[in-house]
Amino acid sequence: MSKLKIHPKAENGRIVHVTPESAGWTHVGFDIWKLKPGEVADGGEKGREVCLVFIGGKGHVFVGAKDFGVLGERNSPFEGKPWSVYIPAGESWKVVAENDVTLAVCTAPGEGGKHPARVIGPDALHQETRGKGSNTRHVTNIIPEWDPAEGLLVVEVITPGGCTSSYPPHKHDEDNLPHESALAFGIPVQFDRAHIEGITKLTAEDIRYAEELGYRIKLLGITKRKADGFELRVHPTLIPSKRLIANVEGVMNAVVVKGDAVGATLYYGRGAGAEPTASAVIADLVDVTRLHTADPEHRVPHLAFRADQLSDTPILPISEVESAYYLRLRVQDRPGVLADITRILADQGISIDAMLQKEPSEGEQQANIIMLTHVTREKQVDAAIVRIEGLDSTVGAVTRLRLEELNG
């Protein structure tokens, strides 16, 4: 946790410099520059997209050969919304201070060439209040998930005095699926057997296409009982927009449980904040006390299963999981390409449920194809993707996301 407590190393220039390596995480970088009038901040590197946020002050902004003029108007984060600039990976940038400037530089992995540099003005920003009571935060969405960017999600958060803002990390930052699968199915906790993917490769482009097809993308933990074992997986998942769980937002959490007699049930409530956290802690203490003081013959064991009753049913490898899939391909716009792709899918026994084919932009010779498949085994999809990526008409990697209908 100490790696997240960063103190300025100077009074001027780049006073804070956080990289994935220095922080001990994988993707995000963050710098703060403090400039006097006439001083310069600059940067830009291959493989890192950037968002500049004027915390305070005004500066003349240049991106590559483009002059974006003088931006910024507030003197502190408490004086309205910020001016910001999105910069694709690989493009150089420079800010020349007009007055005293505090500049935040947010970075994430990117390939570049997908979205042009742009100014994000204060009038375009959406604000919302999250949390309640001592967990209240005022959030300004600078680059939300629905705006163009490869991987960056940028918000500015102001936490009122006396409130907390999710530090240290809580439930949103950890995977608790193995414990929850033990509670549901009576199998041993097996952290090393769970398949886990995060959201860092999720793009705004895929979120828009999913919505166009009637789906939303959520990070789900999924465990299912199958005839030959259990599925145990965490990953971004397309789910129909009309499902209740697709509309869980903010600090709210939800769990869908499907029983053999009761069918599908949903449990919904706050997953963060002072009072919900305190309630969970007190419930655990009461449970421990009750177990300790109860007659040994009438105790309900932790996880509701006695150790000698836990099942040794295997966890299925992700290659054996069955799901529907979302596939996004970038291909050359020429005859016969779609026929080649559908032939490969047919060879692997994969049928198509829905498809979008986007017309190329003016002057471009490439187009996006988006496909939704019926339920199939993951190893068949993997084999098809390898063959599709080997076609000379395919540009780059195929994007693959899993899809769950979550029917009752």
Order of alpha helices (4+ residues) and beta strands (2+ residues): beta-alpha-beta-beta-beta-beta-beta-beta-beta-beta-beta-beta-beta-beta-alpha-beta-alpha-beta-beta-beta-beta-alpha-beta-alpha-beta-beta-beta-alpha-beta
